[in-house]
């Protein structure tokens, strides 16, 4: 198959279903498909012998919490913060 180029299937507008692509076609057009997923948010299901084995989906950045206030609500109860620590503690160690 030298010289022949395979094209990934085109996705029609307004379709919510992922496109199915054979593993051999995916292998031949992997980089192009990754670009298309990034640019158009298209999803692909890779099949082997007609059975789904993998799904190529757009990456979503996790929501980042702001640093200040990120620990709010993590201390359940701390009534007397200035009481001494339980047990014997030698300050001159």
PDB file of N, CA, C and O in Angstrom:
ATOM      1  N   UNK A   1       0.809  -1.196   0.000  1.00  0.00           N
ATOM      2  CA  UNK A   1       0.000   0.000   0.000  1.00  0.00           C
ATOM      3  C   UNK A   1       0.845   1.250   0.000  1.00  0.00           C
ATOM      4  O   UNK A   1       0.386   2.302   0.444  1.00  0.00           O
ATOM      5  N   UNK A   2       2.037   1.167  -0.473  1.00  0.00           N
ATOM      6  CA  UNK A   2       2.891   2.338  -0.508  1.00  0.00           C
ATOM      7  C   UNK A   2       2.293   3.373  -1.442  1.00  0.00           C
ATOM      8  O   UNK A   2       1.833   3.055  -2.538  1.00  0.00           O
ATOM      9  N   UNK A   3       2.307   4.611  -0.988  1.00  0.00           N
ATOM     10  CA  UNK A   3       1.792   5.698  -1.812  1.00  0.00           C
ATOM     11  C   UNK A   3       0.329   6.004  -1.556  1.00  0.00           C
ATOM     12  O   UNK A   3      -0.111   7.119  -1.837  1.00  0.00           O
ATOM     13  N   UNK A   4      -0.449   5.057  -1.031  1.00  0.00           N
ATOM     14  CA  UNK A   4      -1.853   5.352  -0.757  1.00  0.00           C
ATOM     15  C   UNK A   4      -1.985   5.966   0.630  1.00  0.00           C
ATOM     16  O   UNK A   4      -1.306   5.556   1.573  1.00  0.00           O
ATOM     17  N   UNK A   5      -2.848   6.932   0.738  1.00  0.00           N
ATOM     18  CA  UNK A   5      -3.079   7.568   2.030  1.00  0.00           C
ATOM     19  C   UNK A   5      -4.515   7.324   2.441  1.00  0.00           C
ATOM     20  O   UNK A   5      -5.442   7.462   1.643  1.00  0.00           O
ATOM     21  N   UNK A   6      -4.676   6.970   3.669  1.00  0.00           N
ATOM     22  CA  UNK A   6      -6.019   6.749   4.196  1.00  0.00           C
ATOM     23  C   UNK A   6      -6.485   8.009   4.881  1.00  0.00           C
ATOM     24  O   UNK A   6      -5.713   8.686   5.559  1.00  0.00           O
ATOM     25  N   UNK A   7      -7.721   8.311   4.705  1.00  0.00           N
ATOM     26  CA  UNK A   7      -8.313   9.471   5.343  1.00  0.00           C
ATOM     27  C   UNK A   7      -9.255   8.998   6.445  1.00  0.00           C
ATOM     28  O   UNK A   7      -9.997   8.034   6.255  1.00  0.00           O
ATOM     29  N   UNK A   8      -9.230   9.670   7.596  1.00  0.00           N
ATOM     30  CA  UNK A   8     -10.174   9.305   8.640  1.00  0.00           C
ATOM     31  C   UNK A   8     -11.583   9.722   8.240  1.00  0.00           C
ATOM     32  O   UNK A   8     -11.753  10.639   7.437  1.00  0.00           O
ATOM     33  N   UNK A   9     -12.588   9.058   8.789  1.00  0.00           N
ATOM     34  CA  UNK A   9     -13.960   9.402   8.424  1.00  0.00           C
ATOM     35  C   UNK A   9     -14.305  10.820   8.847  1.00  0.00           C
ATOM     36  O   UNK A   9     -13.866  11.288   9.897  1.00  0.00           O
ATOM     37  N   UNK A  10     -15.082  11.492   8.035  1.00  0.00           N
ATOM     38  CA  UNK A  10     -15.530  12.846   8.350  1.00  0.00           C
ATOM     39  C   UNK A  10     -16.741  12.780   9.248  1.00  0.00           C
ATOM     40  O   UNK A  10     -17.587  11.898   9.099  1.00  0.00           O
ATOM     41  N   UNK A  11     -16.825  13.690  10.160  1.00  0.00           N
ATOM     42  CA  UNK A  11     -17.951  13.741  11.086  1.00  0.00           C
ATOM     43  C   UNK A  11     -18.935  14.790  10.590  1.00  0.00           C
ATOM     44  O   UNK A  11     -18.558  15.925  10.301  1.00  0.00           O
ATOM     45  N   UNK A  12     -20.187  14.400  10.495  1.00  0.00           N
ATOM     46  CA  UNK A  12     -21.188  15.362  10.037  1.00  0.00           C
ATOM     47  C   UNK A  12     -21.603  16.260  11.189  1.00  0.00           C
ATOM     48  O   UNK A  12     -21.596  15.841  12.347  1.00  0.00           O
ATOM     49  N   UNK A  13     -21.966  17.492  10.869  1.00  0.00           N
ATOM     50  CA  UNK A  13     -22.322  18.482  11.880  1.00  0.00           C
ATOM     51  C   UNK A  13     -23.594  18.070  12.617  1.00  0.00           C
ATOM     52  O   UNK A  13     -24.521  17.518  12.024  1.00  0.00           O
ATOM     53  N   UNK A  14     -23.617  18.346  13.913  1.00  0.00           N
ATOM     54  CA  UNK A  14     -24.794  18.093  14.704  1.00  0.00           C
ATOM     55  C   UNK A  14     -24.949  16.670  15.184  1.00  0.00           C
ATOM     56  O   UNK A  14     -25.962  16.337  15.799  1.00  0.00           O
ATOM     57  N   UNK A  15     -23.978  15.822  14.921  1.00  0.00           N
ATOM     58  CA  UNK A  15     -24.060  14.434  15.351  1.00  0.00           C
ATOM     59  C   UNK A  15     -23.376  14.258  16.697  1.00  0.00           C
ATOM     60  O   UNK A  15     -22.217  14.643  16.858  1.00  0.00           O
ATOM     61  N   UNK A  16     -24.076  13.684  17.661  1.00  0.00           N
ATOM     62  CA  UNK A  16     -23.530  13.532  18.998  1.00  0.00           C
ATOM     63  C   UNK A  16     -22.848  12.183  19.188  1.00  0.00           C
ATOM     64  O   UNK A  16     -22.108  12.010  20.157  1.00  0.00           O
ATOM     65  N   UNK A  17     -23.071  11.232  18.306  1.00  0.00           N
ATOM     66  CA  UNK A  17     -22.494   9.896  18.426  1.00  0.00           C
ATOM     67  C   UNK A  17     -21.019   9.920  18.036  1.00  0.00           C
ATOM     68  O   UNK A  17     -20.635  10.650  17.122  1.00  0.00           O
ATOM     69  N   UNK A  18     -20.186   9.127  18.720  1.00  0.00           N
ATOM     70  CA  UNK A  18     -18.779   9.044  18.315  1.00  0.00           C
ATOM     71  C   UNK A  18     -18.649   8.286  17.001  1.00  0.00           C
ATOM     72  O   UNK A  18     -19.492   7.456  16.661  1.00  0.00           O
ATOM     73  N   UNK A  19     -17.591   8.580  16.274  1.00  0.00           N
ATOM     74  CA  UNK A  19     -17.293   7.882  15.025  1.00  0.00           C
ATOM     75  C   UNK A  19     -16.569   6.579  15.355  1.00  0.00           C
ATOM     76  O   UNK A  19     -15.751   6.540  16.273  1.00  0.00           O
ATOM     77  N   UNK A  20     -16.862   5.526  14.619  1.00  0.00           N
ATOM     78  CA  UNK A  20     -16.174   4.252  14.772  1.00  0.00           C
ATOM     79  C   UNK A  20     -15.114   4.139  13.690  1.00  0.00           C
ATOM     80  O   UNK A  20     -15.361   4.461  12.528  1.00  0.00           O
ATOM     81  N   UNK A  21     -13.935   3.678  14.080  1.00  0.00           N
ATOM     82  CA  UNK A  21     -12.837   3.554  13.135  1.00  0.00           C
ATOM     83  C   UNK A  21     -12.085   2.259  13.430  1.00  0.00           C
ATOM     84  O   UNK A  21     -11.813   1.938  14.587  1.00  0.00           O
ATOM     85  N   UNK A  22     -11.753   1.522  12.377  1.00  0.00           N
ATOM     86  CA  UNK A  22     -11.012   0.270  12.532  1.00  0.00           C
ATOM     87  C   UNK A  22      -9.603   0.556  13.040  1.00  0.00           C
ATOM     88  O   UNK A  22      -9.033   1.608  12.750  1.00  0.00           O
ATOM     89  N   UNK A  23      -9.052  -0.377  13.792  1.00  0.00           N
ATOM     90  CA  UNK A  23      -7.731  -0.199  14.373  1.00  0.00           C
ATOM     91  C   UNK A  23      -6.665   0.070  13.309  1.00  0.00           C
ATOM     92  O   UNK A  23      -5.770   0.887  13.528  1.00  0.00           O
ATOM     93  N   UNK A  24      -6.750  -0.602  12.170  1.00  0.00           N
ATOM     94  CA  UNK A  24      -5.768  -0.383  11.105  1.00  0.00           C
ATOM     95  C   UNK A  24      -5.861   1.038  10.563  1.00  0.00           C
ATOM     96  O   UNK A  24      -4.839   1.679  10.317  1.00  0.00           O
ATOM     97  N   UNK A  25      -7.084   1.534  10.375  1.00  0.00           N
ATOM     98  CA  UNK A  25      -7.260   2.921   9.907  1.00  0.00           C
ATOM     99  C   UNK A  25      -6.805   3.907  10.967  1.00  0.00           C
ATOM    100  O   UNK A  25      -6.212   4.936  10.644  1.00  0.00           O
ATOM    101  N   UNK A  26      -7.077   3.603  12.230  1.00  0.00           N
ATOM    102  CA  UNK A  26      -6.625   4.469  13.327  1.00  0.00           C
ATOM    103  C   UNK A  26      -5.106   4.559  13.341  1.00  0.00           C
ATOM    104  O   UNK A  26      -4.539   5.640  13.498  1.00  0.00           O
ATOM    105  N   UNK A  27      -4.451   3.406  13.173  1.00  0.00           N
ATOM    106  CA  UNK A  27      -2.992   3.378  13.170  1.00  0.00           C
ATOM    107  C   UNK A  27      -2.421   4.240  12.047  1.00  0.00           C
ATOM    108  O   UNK A  27      -1.423   4.935  12.239  1.00  0.00           O
ATOM    109  N   UNK A  28      -3.048   4.193  10.891  1.00  0.00           N
ATOM    110  CA  UNK A  28      -2.560   4.943   9.731  1.00  0.00           C
ATOM    111  C   UNK A  28      -2.806   6.445   9.862  1.00  0.00           C
ATOM    112  O   UNK A  28      -2.088   7.234   9.248  1.00  0.00           O
ATOM    113  N   UNK A  29      -3.804   6.860  10.649  1.00  0.00           N
ATOM    114  CA  UNK A  29      -4.176   8.278  10.708  1.00  0.00           C
ATOM    115  C   UNK A  29      -4.197   8.830  12.125  1.00  0.00           C
ATOM    116  O   UNK A  29      -4.858   9.835  12.386  1.00  0.00           O
ATOM    117  N   UNK A  30      -3.492   8.195  13.034  1.00  0.00           N
ATOM    118  CA  UNK A  30      -3.536   8.536  14.448  1.00  0.00           C
ATOM    119  C   UNK A  30      -3.256  10.013  14.724  1.00  0.00           C
ATOM    120  O   UNK A  30      -4.029  10.661  15.430  1.00  0.00           O
ATOM    121  N   UNK A  31      -2.181  10.549  14.188  1.00  0.00           N
ATOM    122  CA  UNK A  31      -1.826  11.947  14.469  1.00  0.00           C
ATOM    123  C   UNK A  31      -2.872  12.918  13.934  1.00  0.00           C
ATOM    124  O   UNK A  31      -3.201  13.907  14.590  1.00  0.00           O
ATOM    125  N   UNK A  32      -3.385  12.639  12.764  1.00  0.00           N
ATOM    126  CA  UNK A  32      -4.435  13.482  12.187  1.00  0.00           C
ATOM    127  C   UNK A  32      -5.707  13.431  13.040  1.00  0.00           C
ATOM    128  O   UNK A  32      -6.362  14.449  13.264  1.00  0.00           O
ATOM    129  N   UNK A  33      -6.040  12.234  13.507  1.00  0.00           N
ATOM    130  CA  UNK A  33      -7.224  12.092  14.356  1.00  0.00           C
ATOM    131  C   UNK A  33      -7.059  12.844  15.673  1.00  0.00           C
ATOM    132  O   UNK A  33      -8.003  13.477  16.146  1.00  0.00           O
ATOM    133  N   UNK A  34      -5.873  12.779  16.265  1.00  0.00           N
ATOM    134  CA  UNK A  34      -5.641  13.505  17.514  1.00  0.00           C
ATOM    135  C   UNK A  34      -5.788  15.009  17.310  1.00  0.00           C
ATOM    136  O   UNK A  34      -6.345  15.701  18.162  1.00  0.00           O
ATOM    137  N   UNK A  35      -5.290  15.516  16.186  1.00  0.00           N
ATOM    138  CA  UNK A  35      -5.468  16.937  15.882  1.00  0.00           C
ATOM    139  C   UNK A  35      -6.947  17.282  15.740  1.00  0.00           C
ATOM    140  O   UNK A  35      -7.409  18.305  16.247  1.00  0.00           O
ATOM    141  N   UNK A  36      -7.676  16.424  15.051  1.00  0.00           N
ATOM    142  CA  UNK A  36      -9.107  16.673  14.845  1.00  0.00           C
ATOM    143  C   UNK A  36      -9.873  16.652  16.172  1.00  0.00           C
ATOM    144  O   UNK A  36     -10.773  17.465  16.385  1.00  0.00           O
ATOM    145  N   UNK A  37      -9.517  15.730  17.054  1.00  0.00           N
ATOM    146  CA  UNK A  37     -10.171  15.651  18.369  1.00  0.00           C
ATOM    147  C   UNK A  37      -9.908  16.932  19.150  1.00  0.00           C
ATOM    148  O   UNK A  37     -10.821  17.486  19.764  1.00  0.00           O
ATOM    149  N   UNK A  38      -8.671  17.401  19.128  1.00  0.00           N
ATOM    150  CA  UNK A  38      -8.328  18.629  19.845  1.00  0.00           C
ATOM    151  C   UNK A  38      -9.065  19.840  19.282  1.00  0.00           C
ATOM    152  O   UNK A  38      -9.566  20.668  20.042  1.00  0.00           O
ATOM    153  N   UNK A  39      -9.134  19.948  17.969  1.00  0.00           N
ATOM    154  CA  UNK A  39      -9.718  21.131  17.332  1.00  0.00           C
ATOM    155  C   UNK A  39     -11.243  21.127  17.320  1.00  0.00           C
ATOM    156  O   UNK A  39     -11.865  22.168  17.532  1.00  0.00           O
ATOM    157  N   UNK A  40     -11.844  19.975  17.075  1.00  0.00           N
ATOM    158  CA  UNK A  40     -13.299  19.933  16.889  1.00  0.00           C
ATOM    159  C   UNK A  40     -14.045  19.198  17.994  1.00  0.00           C
ATOM    160  O   UNK A  40     -15.274  19.122  17.968  1.00  0.00           O
ATOM    161  N   UNK A  41     -13.299  18.645  18.983  1.00  0.00           N
ATOM    162  CA  UNK A  41     -13.910  17.898  20.096  1.00  0.00           C
ATOM    163  C   UNK A  41     -14.637  16.639  19.617  1.00  0.00           C
ATOM    164  O   UNK A  41     -15.548  16.159  20.291  1.00  0.00           O
ATOM    165  N   UNK A  42     -14.245  16.106  18.469  1.00  0.00           N
ATOM    166  CA  UNK A  42     -14.814  14.881  17.927  1.00  0.00           C
ATOM    167  C   UNK A  42     -14.342  13.694  18.763  1.00  0.00           C
ATOM    168  O   UNK A  42     -13.219  13.702  19.266  1.00  0.00           O
ATOM    169  N   UNK A  43     -15.182  12.681  18.915  1.00  0.00           N
ATOM    170  CA  UNK A  43     -14.803  11.467  19.623  1.00  0.00           C
ATOM    171  C   UNK A  43     -14.760  10.300  18.640  1.00  0.00           C
ATOM    172  O   UNK A  43     -15.565  10.226  17.711  1.00  0.00           O
ATOM    173  N   UNK A  44     -13.816   9.394  18.856  1.00  0.00           N
ATOM    174  CA  UNK A  44     -13.677   8.205  18.012  1.00  0.00           C
ATOM    175  C   UNK A  44     -13.629   6.956  18.876  1.00  0.00           C
ATOM    176  O   UNK A  44     -13.015   6.951  19.943  1.00  0.00           O
ATOM    177  N   UNK A  45     -14.272   5.911  18.413  1.00  0.00           N
ATOM    178  CA  UNK A  45     -14.198   4.598  19.036  1.00  0.00           C
ATOM    179  C   UNK A  45     -13.391   3.709  18.098  1.00  0.00           C
ATOM    180  O   UNK A  45     -13.751   3.531  16.934  1.00  0.00           O
ATOM    181  N   UNK A  46     -12.300   3.154  18.612  1.00  0.00           N
ATOM    182  CA  UNK A  46     -11.424   2.293  17.814  1.00  0.00           C
ATOM    183  C   UNK A  46     -11.917   0.855  17.972  1.00  0.00           C
ATOM    184  O   UNK A  46     -12.155   0.384  19.084  1.00  0.00           O
ATOM    185  N   UNK A  47     -12.066   0.165  16.833  1.00  0.00           N
ATOM    186  CA  UNK A  47     -12.570  -1.209  16.861  1.00  0.00           C
ATOM    187  C   UNK A  47     -11.543  -2.185  16.312  1.00  0.00           C
ATOM    188  O   UNK A  47     -10.726  -1.839  15.458  1.00  0.00           O
ATOM    189  N   UNK A  48     -11.600  -3.408  16.818  1.00  0.00           N
ATOM    190  CA  UNK A  48     -10.813  -4.521  16.278  1.00  0.00           C
ATOM    191  C   UNK A  48     -11.805  -5.628  15.985  1.00  0.00           C
ATOM    192  O   UNK A  48     -12.537  -6.079  16.866  1.00  0.00           O
ATOM    193  N   UNK A  49     -11.817  -6.054  14.750  1.00  0.00           N
ATOM    194  CA  UNK A  49     -12.754  -7.092  14.312  1.00  0.00           C
ATOM    195  C   UNK A  49     -14.201  -6.714  14.619  1.00  0.00           C
ATOM    196  O   UNK A  49     -15.024  -7.567  14.952  1.00  0.00           O
ATOM    197  N   UNK A  50     -14.495  -5.421  14.500  1.00  0.00           N
ATOM    198  CA  UNK A  50     -15.853  -4.930  14.692  1.00  0.00           C
ATOM    199  C   UNK A  50     -16.266  -4.699  16.134  1.00  0.00           C
ATOM    200  O   UNK A  50     -17.393  -4.274  16.386  1.00  0.00           O
ATOM    201  N   UNK A  51     -15.385  -4.968  17.086  1.00  0.00           N
ATOM    202  CA  UNK A  51     -15.710  -4.776  18.498  1.00  0.00           C
ATOM    203  C   UNK A  51     -14.949  -3.578  19.056  1.00  0.00           C
ATOM    204  O   UNK A  51     -13.749  -3.447  18.817  1.00  0.00           O
ATOM    205  N   UNK A  52     -15.626  -2.707  19.792  1.00  0.00           N
ATOM    206  CA  UNK A  52     -14.956  -1.534  20.381  1.00  0.00           C
ATOM    207  C   UNK A  52     -13.882  -1.955  21.388  1.00  0.00           C
ATOM    208  O   UNK A  52     -14.109  -2.821  22.232  1.00  0.00           O
ATOM    209  N   UNK A  53     -12.704  -1.321  21.282  1.00  0.00           N
ATOM    210  CA  UNK A  53     -11.619  -1.623  22.218  1.00  0.00           C
ATOM    211  C   UNK A  53     -11.046  -0.376  22.892  1.00  0.00           C
ATOM    212  O   UNK A  53     -10.447  -0.479  23.962  1.00  0.00           O
ATOM    213  N   UNK A  54     -11.217   0.783  22.292  1.00  0.00           N
ATOM    214  CA  UNK A  54     -10.668   2.007  22.870  1.00  0.00           C
ATOM    215  C   UNK A  54     -11.484   3.203  22.389  1.00  0.00           C
ATOM    216  O   UNK A  54     -12.200   3.130  21.390  1.00  0.00           O
ATOM    217  N   UNK A  55     -11.358   4.300  23.122  1.00  0.00           N
ATOM    218  CA  UNK A  55     -12.079   5.519  22.754  1.00  0.00           C
ATOM    219  C   UNK A  55     -11.112   6.694  22.819  1.00  0.00           C
ATOM    220  O   UNK A  55     -10.402   6.870  23.809  1.00  0.00           O
ATOM    221  N   UNK A  56     -11.091   7.485  21.769  1.00  0.00           N
ATOM    222  CA  UNK A  56     -10.267   8.687  21.700  1.00  0.00           C
ATOM    223  C   UNK A  56     -11.179   9.871  21.941  1.00  0.00           C
ATOM    224  O   UNK A  56     -12.057  10.159  21.128  1.00  0.00           O
ATOM    225  N   UNK A  57     -10.976  10.564  23.060  1.00  0.00           N
ATOM    226  CA  UNK A  57     -11.850  11.677  23.445  1.00  0.00           C
ATOM    227  C   UNK A  57     -11.010  12.908  23.747  1.00  0.00           C
ATOM    228  O   UNK A  57      -9.819  12.780  24.031  1.00  0.00           O
ATOM    229  N   UNK A  58     -11.601  14.099  23.694  1.00  0.00           N
ATOM    230  CA  UNK A  58     -10.855  15.312  24.022  1.00  0.00           C
ATOM    231  C   UNK A  58     -10.451  15.326  25.490  1.00  0.00           C
ATOM    232  O   UNK A  58     -11.196  14.857  26.351  1.00  0.00           O
ATOM    233  N   UNK A  59      -9.289  15.856  25.765  1.00  0.00           N
ATOM    234  CA  UNK A  59      -8.806  15.982  27.138  1.00  0.00           C
ATOM    235  C   UNK A  59      -9.420  17.222  27.760  1.00  0.00           C
ATOM    236  O   UNK A  59      -9.456  18.285  27.141  1.00  0.00           O
ATOM    237  N   UNK A  60      -9.903  17.084  28.985  1.00  0.00           N
ATOM    238  CA  UNK A  60     -10.466  18.217  29.712  1.00  0.00           C
ATOM    239  C   UNK A  60      -9.579  18.514  30.915  1.00  0.00           C
ATOM    240  O   UNK A  60      -9.327  17.637  31.742  1.00  0.00           O
ATOM    241  N   UNK A  61      -9.109  19.745  31.006  1.00  0.00           N
ATOM    242  CA  UNK A  61      -8.284  20.154  32.139  1.00  0.00           C
ATOM    243  C   UNK A  61      -9.112  20.075  33.409  1.00  0.00           C
ATOM    244  O   UNK A  61     -10.262  20.514  33.416  1.00  0.00           O
ATOM    245  N   UNK A  62      -8.552  19.519  34.502  1.00  0.00           N
ATOM    246  CA  UNK A  62      -9.305  19.490  35.755  1.00  0.00           C
ATOM    247  C   UNK A  62      -9.454  20.900  36.318  1.00  0.00           C
ATOM    248  O   UNK A  62      -8.585  21.753  36.138  1.00  0.00           O
ATOM    249  N   UNK A  63     -10.560  21.123  36.995  1.00  0.00           N
ATOM    250  CA  UNK A  63     -10.769  22.427  37.617  1.00  0.00           C
ATOM    251  C   UNK A  63      -9.742  22.613  38.726  1.00  0.00           C
ATOM    252  O   UNK A  63      -9.545  21.727  39.557  1.00  0.00           O
ATOM    253  N   UNK A  64      -9.090  23.775  38.733  1.00  0.00           N
ATOM    254  CA  UNK A  64      -8.079  24.064  39.735  1.00  0.00           C
ATOM    255  C   UNK A  64      -8.686  24.957  40.810  1.00  0.00           C
ATOM    256  O   UNK A  64      -9.278  25.994  40.511  1.00  0.00           O
ATOM    257  N   UNK A  65      -8.532  24.539  42.067  1.00  0.00           N
ATOM    258  CA  UNK A  65      -9.009  25.348  43.176  1.00  0.00           C
ATOM    259  C   UNK A  65      -7.971  26.425  43.477  1.00  0.00           C
ATOM    260  O   UNK A  65      -6.773  26.190  43.318  1.00  0.00           O
ATOM    261  N   UNK A  66      -8.413  27.597  43.907  1.00  0.00           N
ATOM    262  CA  UNK A  66      -7.438  28.616  44.304  1.00  0.00           C
ATOM    263  C   UNK A  66      -6.691  28.164  45.560  1.00  0.00           C
ATOM    264  O   UNK A  66      -7.250  27.442  46.385  1.00  0.00           O
ATOM    265  N   UNK A  67      -5.455  28.577  45.707  1.00  0.00           N
ATOM    266  CA  UNK A  67      -4.636  28.167  46.837  1.00  0.00           C
ATOM    267  C   UNK A  67      -5.215  28.682  48.152  1.00  0.00           C
ATOM    268  O   UNK A  67      -5.341  27.924  49.114  1.00  0.00           O
ATOM    269  N   UNK A  68      -5.566  29.962  48.199  1.00  0.00           N
ATOM    270  CA  UNK A  68      -6.135  30.522  49.415  1.00  0.00           C
ATOM    271  C   UNK A  68      -7.550  29.988  49.613  1.00  0.00           C
ATOM    272  O   UNK A  68      -8.397  30.093  48.726  1.00  0.00           O
ATOM    273  N   UNK A  69      -7.787  29.422  50.769  1.00  0.00           N
ATOM    274  CA  UNK A  69      -9.102  28.876  51.079  1.00  0.00           C
ATOM    275  C   UNK A  69      -9.281  27.441  50.646  1.00  0.00           C
ATOM    276  O   UNK A  69     -10.368  26.887  50.809  1.00  0.00           O
ATOM    277  N   UNK A  70      -8.250  26.817  50.099  1.00  0.00           N
ATOM    278  CA  UNK A  70      -8.397  25.446  49.603  1.00  0.00           C
ATOM    279  C   UNK A  70      -8.561  24.421  50.726  1.00  0.00           C
ATOM    280  O   UNK A  70      -9.060  23.323  50.483  1.00  0.00           O
ATOM    281  N   UNK A  71      -8.150  24.761  51.950  1.00  0.00           N
ATOM    282  CA  UNK A  71      -8.274  23.844  53.088  1.00  0.00           C
ATOM    283  C   UNK A  71      -9.523  24.121  53.922  1.00  0.00           C
ATOM    284  O   UNK A  71      -9.737  23.476  54.949  1.00  0.00           O
ATOM    285  N   UNK A  72     -10.340  25.066  53.492  1.00  0.00           N
ATOM    286  CA  UNK A  72     -11.544  25.434  54.242  1.00  0.00           C
ATOM    287  C   UNK A  72     -12.437  24.205  54.425  1.00  0.00           C
ATOM    288  O   UNK A  72     -12.734  23.483  53.474  1.00  0.00           O
ATOM    289  N   UNK A  73     -12.856  23.988  55.678  1.00  0.00           N
ATOM    290  CA  UNK A  73     -13.749  22.881  55.977  1.00  0.00           C
ATOM    291  C   UNK A  73     -13.057  21.553  56.213  1.00  0.00           C
ATOM    292  O   UNK A  73     -13.733  20.538  56.384  1.00  0.00           O
ATOM    293  N   UNK A  74     -11.725  21.525  56.229  1.00  0.00           N
ATOM    294  CA  UNK A  74     -11.040  20.252  56.412  1.00  0.00           C
ATOM    295  C   UNK A  74     -10.822  19.903  57.881  1.00  0.00           C
ATOM    296  O   UNK A  74     -10.652  18.728  58.206  1.00  0.00           O
ATOM    297  N   UNK A  75     -10.823  20.908  58.795  1.00  0.00           N
ATOM    298  CA  UNK A  75     -10.708  20.646  60.227  1.00  0.00           C
ATOM    299  C   UNK A  75     -12.117  20.470  60.762  1.00  0.00           C
ATOM    300  O   UNK A  75     -12.940  21.383  60.690  1.00  0.00           O
ATOM    301  N   UNK A  76     -12.386  19.294  61.296  1.00  0.00           N
ATOM    302  CA  UNK A  76     -13.738  18.996  61.733  1.00  0.00           C
ATOM    303  C   UNK A  76     -14.087  19.664  63.058  1.00  0.00           C
ATOM    304  O   UNK A  76     -15.161  20.252  63.187  1.00  0.00           O
ATOM    305  N   UNK A  77     -13.181  19.580  64.060  1.00  0.00           N
ATOM    306  CA  UNK A  77     -13.467  20.182  65.351  1.00  0.00           C
ATOM    307  C   UNK A  77     -12.149  20.429  66.065  1.00  0.00           C
ATOM    308  O   UNK A  77     -11.321  19.526  66.188  1.00  0.00           O
ATOM    309  N   UNK A  78     -11.958  21.648  66.533  1.00  0.00           N
ATOM    310  CA  UNK A  78     -10.758  22.009  67.262  1.00  0.00           C
ATOM    311  C   UNK A  78     -11.142  23.136  68.198  1.00  0.00           C
ATOM    312  O   UNK A  78     -10.990  24.314  67.875  1.00  0.00           O
ATOM    313  N   UNK A  79     -11.651  22.752  69.381  1.00  0.00           N
ATOM    314  CA  UNK A  79     -12.222  23.729  70.298  1.00  0.00           C
ATOM    315  C   UNK A  79     -11.191  24.623  70.977  1.00  0.00           C
ATOM    316  O   UNK A  79     -11.416  25.825  71.120  1.00  0.00           O
ATOM    317  N   UNK A  80     -10.055  24.048  71.401  1.00  0.00           N
ATOM    318  CA  UNK A  80      -9.096  24.820  72.197  1.00  0.00           C
ATOM    319  C   UNK A  80      -7.705  24.714  71.560  1.00  0.00           C
ATOM    320  O   UNK A  80      -6.900  23.882  71.978  1.00  0.00           O
ATOM    321  N   UNK A  81      -7.422  25.535  70.570  1.00  0.00           N
ATOM    322  CA  UNK A  81      -6.157  25.401  69.843  1.00  0.00           C
ATOM    323  C   UNK A  81      -4.907  25.769  70.637  1.00  0.00           C
ATOM    324  O   UNK A  81      -3.806  25.385  70.243  1.00  0.00           O
ATOM    325  N   UNK A  82      -5.045  26.505  71.748  1.00  0.00           N
ATOM    326  CA  UNK A  82      -3.867  26.948  72.480  1.00  0.00           C
ATOM    327  C   UNK A  82      -3.565  26.100  73.714  1.00  0.00           C
ATOM    328  O   UNK A  82      -2.656  26.424  74.478  1.00  0.00           O
ATOM    329  N   UNK A  83      -4.319  25.018  73.915  1.00  0.00           N
ATOM    330  CA  UNK A  83      -4.026  24.097  75.017  1.00  0.00           C
ATOM    331  C   UNK A  83      -2.755  23.322  74.692  1.00  0.00           C
ATOM    332  O   UNK A  83      -2.430  23.124  73.521  1.00  0.00           O
ATOM    333  N   UNK A  84      -2.026  22.878  75.736  1.00  0.00           N
ATOM    334  CA  UNK A  84      -0.813  22.089  75.484  1.00  0.00           C
ATOM    335  C   UNK A  84      -1.131  20.772  74.791  1.00  0.00           C
ATOM    336  O   UNK A  84      -2.244  20.254  74.888  1.00  0.00           O
ATOM    337  N   UNK A  85      -0.139  20.244  74.094  1.00  0.00           N
ATOM    338  CA  UNK A  85      -0.275  18.966  73.404  1.00  0.00           C
ATOM    339  C   UNK A  85      -0.329  17.864  74.447  1.00  0.00           C
ATOM    340  O   UNK A  85       0.387  17.928  75.446  1.00  0.00           O
ATOM    341  N   UNK A  86      -1.166  16.851  74.235  1.00  0.00           N
ATOM    342  CA  UNK A  86      -1.244  15.720  75.156  1.00  0.00           C
ATOM    343  C   UNK A  86       0.097  15.000  75.198  1.00  0.00           C
ATOM    344  O   UNK A  86       0.785  14.891  74.183  1.00  0.00           O
ATOM    345  N   UNK A  87       0.468  14.504  76.394  1.00  0.00           N
ATOM    346  CA  UNK A  87       1.697  13.754  76.538  1.00  0.00           C
ATOM    347  C   UNK A  87       2.821  14.629  77.033  1.00  0.00           C
ATOM    348  O   UNK A  87       2.685  15.849  77.123  1.00  0.00           O
ATOM    349  N   UNK A  88       3.913  14.008  77.347  1.00  0.00           N
ATOM    350  CA  UNK A  88       5.077  14.731  77.863  1.00  0.00           C
ATOM    351  C   UNK A  88       5.914  15.235  76.689  1.00  0.00           C
ATOM    352  O   UNK A  88       6.338  14.464  75.828  1.00  0.00           O
ATOM    353  N   UNK A  89       6.135  16.524  76.677  1.00  0.00           N
ATOM    354  CA  UNK A  89       6.942  17.126  75.636  1.00  0.00           C
ATOM    355  C   UNK A  89       7.993  17.999  76.301  1.00  0.00           C
ATOM    356  O   UNK A  89       7.653  18.930  77.032  1.00  0.00           O
ATOM    357  N   UNK A  90       9.242  17.716  76.063  1.00  0.00           N
ATOM    358  CA  UNK A  90      10.327  18.484  76.680  1.00  0.00           C
ATOM    359  C   UNK A  90      10.780  19.545  75.690  1.00  0.00           C
ATOM    360  O   UNK A  90      11.300  19.222  74.622  1.00  0.00           O
ATOM    361  N   UNK A  91      10.583  20.815  76.045  1.00  0.00           N
ATOM    362  CA  UNK A  91      10.925  21.900  75.138  1.00  0.00           C
ATOM    363  C   UNK A  91      12.434  22.067  74.993  1.00  0.00           C
ATOM    364  O   UNK A  91      12.893  22.662  74.019  1.00  0.00           O
ATOM    365  N   UNK A  92      13.211  21.553  75.942  1.00  0.00           N
ATOM    366  CA  UNK A  92      14.672  21.719  75.911  1.00  0.00           C
ATOM    367  C   UNK A  92      15.376  20.535  75.246  1.00  0.00           C
ATOM    368  O   UNK A  92      16.581  20.379  75.444  1.00  0.00           O
ATOM    369  N   UNK A  93      14.724  19.735  74.506  1.00  0.00           N
ATOM    370  CA  UNK A  93      15.365  18.587  73.839  1.00  0.00           C
ATOM    371  C   UNK A  93      16.411  19.001  72.879  1.00  0.00           C
ATOM    372  O   UNK A  93      17.036  18.153  72.244  1.00  0.00           O
TER     373      UNK A  93
END
